[in-house]
Amino acid sequence: MERRPDPEPLEVDDVAIVAAGTAAWAVGLVVLLVLELTGDVRDWWWQMCAAGAALGLLGVRYCRNRKRALSARGSLQQDV
């Protein structure tokens, strides 16, 4: 049985994917901060969401810089 060739890598929008995850963490943070007013939330829950949102912002920045660097080298087609 012959081995088939590897498929080409998919072109995905990394910035949009990371931004969506960051937005989810931010929504969780807002919800937990509102629930914090009732006193029913443990401290580490909203802190975890804050850390997720902050790391997500770093991820968005990283993905944008990576995409820009790859575009400058001509390795990535610009969709815009």
SULQUIJO-V994010 format. One record per backbone hydrogen bond with DSSP energy under -0.5 kcal/mol. NH is the residue of the N-H (numbers start at 0). CO is the residue of the C=O. E is the energy in kcal/mol with one decimal. If there is no record, write none. Layout:
# SULQUIJO-V994010
NH,CO,E / NH,CO,E
This chain:
# SULQUIJO-V994010
11,9,-0.7 / 13,11,-1.2 / 16,12,-1.8 / 17,13,-2.6 / 18,14,-2.5 / 19,15,-2.1 / 20,16,-1.8 / 21,17,-2.3 / 22,18,-2.4 / 23,19,-2.0 / 24,20,-2.0 / 25,21,-2.3 / 26,22,-2.6 / 27,23,-2.3 / 28,24,-2.1 / 29,25,-2.4 / 30,26,-2.6 / 31,27,-2.5 / 32,28,-2.3 / 33,29,-2.0 / 34,30,-2.4 / 35,31,-1.6 / 36,32,-0.7 / 36,33,-1.0 / 37,34,-1.2 / 38,34,-0.8 / 38,35,-0.6 / 39,34,-1.1 / 44,41,-1.1 / 45,41,-0.8 / 46,42,-1.4 / 47,43,-2.1 / 48,44,-1.7 / 49,45,-2.2 / 50,46,-2.3 / 51,47,-2.4 / 52,48,-2.5 / 53,49,-2.4 / 54,50,-2.7 / 55,51,-2.0 / 56,52,-2.0 / 57,53,-1.7 / 58,54,-2.1 / 59,55,-2.5 / 60,56,-2.1 / 61,57,-2.5 / 62,58,-2.7 / 63,59,-2.4 / 64,60,-2.4 / 65,61,-2.6 / 66,62,-2.5 / 67,63,-2.3 / 68,64,-2.3 / 69,65,-2.6 / 70,66,-2.2 / 71,67,-2.1 / 72,68,-1.4 / 73,69,-0.8 / 73,70,-0.6 / 74,69,-2.0 / 75,69,-0.8 / 78,76,-0.5
